[in-house]
Amino acid sequence: MLYNISGKVIKGDGYGRKIGFPTVNLARDFSKEKEFPPDGVYAGTALLDSVEYRAGIVIGPLDKVEAHLIGYAGDAYGKEVTLQIKKFIRDYKKFNTEQELIIQIKKDMELC
């Protein structure tokens, strides 16, 4: 399963940064997609400024697409990014506490 998703990085709600896992959020025109992966957490790569990063990618409800780029610490707002989804990790889910979410994200990132 390989999917490529490209788009411009937009401002998200800042929650990933708050809990220690900043993400790039993509603005996309979903009407142009022929195939799209189901909601879930995926391992893949991100191409940003001609540099490839390992990435944890979230496809979520309400057309949410965001990725934590491992090793990236810059400002990506307004830049184009291409995500390549390579491996399904788990289904998308809500967590009861912030601590449960952080523990799960750490596990997810180890798989990326």
Wavefront OBJ file of the C-alpha trace (Angstrom):
o trace
v 0.000 0.000 0.000
v 1.627 3.235 -1.153
v -0.179 6.545 -1.191
v 1.281 9.946 -2.011
v -0.459 12.969 -0.546
v 0.723 16.476 -1.339
v -0.421 19.820 -0.090
v 0.418 23.140 1.456
v 1.177 23.228 5.177
v -1.462 25.174 7.100
v -1.803 26.175 10.722
v -3.445 23.477 12.839
v -4.740 23.703 16.366
v -1.245 23.424 17.888
v -2.124 20.398 19.995
v 0.691 18.208 18.627
v 3.260 20.851 19.524
v 1.705 21.223 22.994
v 2.221 17.514 23.770
v 5.705 17.295 22.267
v 4.911 16.014 18.766
v 4.578 18.987 16.413
v 2.907 18.175 13.122
v 2.500 19.605 9.674
v -1.161 19.889 8.708
v -2.071 19.732 5.040
v -4.559 21.823 3.136
v -5.838 19.685 0.310
v -8.552 19.483 -2.285
v -10.002 16.062 -1.509
v -12.324 16.222 -4.508
v -9.303 15.521 -6.742
v -8.341 12.295 -4.955
v -9.044 9.045 -6.780
v -7.995 6.832 -3.881
v -7.416 7.795 -0.306
v -6.318 5.667 2.648
v -8.829 5.012 5.427
v -8.579 6.872 8.740
v -5.633 5.612 10.738
v -2.022 6.093 11.753
v 0.647 5.251 9.200
v 4.423 5.110 8.870
v 5.913 6.845 5.897
v 8.096 9.636 4.678
v 7.696 13.355 4.134
v 9.483 15.411 1.526
v 9.887 19.032 2.614
v 12.392 21.545 1.185
v 14.000 18.710 -0.836
v 14.778 16.785 2.376
v 13.155 13.440 3.169
v 12.086 12.742 6.762
v 10.658 9.623 8.358
v 7.134 10.486 9.428
v 4.193 9.356 11.473
v 1.126 10.240 9.429
v -2.430 10.587 10.711
v -5.452 10.389 8.446
v -8.362 11.409 10.627
v -11.994 12.366 10.519
v -13.168 15.539 8.796
v -10.464 15.231 6.116
v -7.656 15.678 8.639
v -4.158 14.941 7.340
v -1.164 15.653 9.555
v 2.313 14.261 10.033
v 5.054 14.381 12.633
v 8.346 14.660 10.761
v 11.052 12.928 12.765
v 14.028 15.257 13.138
v 12.356 18.372 11.684
v 12.211 21.468 13.871
v 11.653 24.319 11.407
v 8.692 26.428 10.360
v 6.873 24.727 7.492
v 3.821 27.006 7.229
v 2.960 27.749 3.620
v 5.423 25.223 2.194
v 4.548 22.277 -0.004
v 5.013 18.836 1.516
v 4.577 15.387 -0.001
v 3.735 12.518 2.311
v 4.264 8.941 1.204
v 2.255 6.466 3.228
v 4.076 3.149 3.373
v 2.672 1.087 6.248
v -0.509 0.972 8.300
v 0.198 1.104 12.045
v -3.221 1.271 13.701
v -6.770 2.538 13.474
v -7.524 6.151 14.335
v -9.021 6.515 17.800
v -9.737 9.061 20.506
v -8.006 8.653 23.860
v -9.481 9.198 27.313
v -6.505 11.154 28.610
v -3.652 13.188 27.191
v -1.176 10.844 28.908
v -2.653 7.791 27.134
v -2.306 9.624 23.823
v 1.330 10.567 24.480
v 2.222 6.978 25.414
v 0.590 5.704 22.207
v 2.285 8.322 20.013
v 5.678 7.300 21.432
v 4.917 3.684 20.498
v 3.747 4.760 17.030
v 6.907 6.795 16.410
v 9.095 3.796 17.319
v 7.408 1.938 14.459
v 8.118 4.798 12.066
l 1 2 3 4 5 6 7 8 9 10 11 12 13 14 15 16 17 18 19 20 21 22 23 24 25 26 27 28 29 30 31 32 33 34 35 36 37 38 39 40 41 42 43 44 45 46 47 48 49 50 51 52 53 54 55 56 57 58 59 60 61 62 63 64 65 66 67 68 69 70 71 72 73 74 75 76 77 78 79 80 81 82 83 84 85 86 87 88 89 90 91 92 93 94 95 96 97 98 99 100 101 102 103 104 105 106 107 108 109 110 111 112
